[in-house]
Amino acid sequence: MQKINSSFENLVQTIQTLRGENGCPWDKKQTTASLKKYLLEEFNEIMEAIDKKDNDNLCEELGDFIYLIIMISEINNERQLFSLSDVLDSINSKLVRRHPHVFAGTPMPDEETLREQWEKIKKSEKAFD
């Protein structure tokens, strides 16, 4: 796990440097809205790499997508809207909440029951939004 943590931290630091005072003019001027088109572009490249079973390219395209996610999180952190930690905490909480059969020891007899449980949890979450 240490390799993942240090690699992740290195990427976050690189993006913060790119957006920093002496950073890259292109990266510094980006906004959430300006990066939107790149999300779709990179997503499509991920799908193409999966279809072609091109794991080397898939690895690269996943990296590009992660860059965009971190970049958008950093932009919103600078605006004091939310941080990358908020994004990570949010998805982690959601995954744990939506998988009680794994994290709360509630066994699921079959995939259909599992899907019904997922939908029920998701619907109850949306009711509180």
Phi, psi and omega in degrees: 000331181302319180300317180296313181300312182291322177296318180295313179299321178299317180295315178301315179297320178299315180294320177297323177293317179300326181268355184285181184307316180257024184278196183278128180304322180295310181297322182293330183271355182291150175233170175304314182295321182291336180272350183305314182297328180288329176301312180295317179300311181292322177300315179297324177292325174297312181299319179296317179296322177296313180301323181275356184055039181262087186294326178297313179292322178302316179301314180296315183291324175298321177298317178298320181292317178298319176306313181297319179297315180292320180299313179296321177296318180295318177302315180288331174294318178299327179273002179060038178264312173195162182247170174299323177300320177299317179298312182293317178296321181297312182290324179295314178300317180297316180297317179295316181297321184274000178235056180296336178293341178258312189267342180245005177069028178265100186293148177247126183289330182201171184293327179296315178296321178298315179297318178297318178297316180302312181295321179296314179296315180300317179295319180293326177295317182293331179294334181267353180286000000 
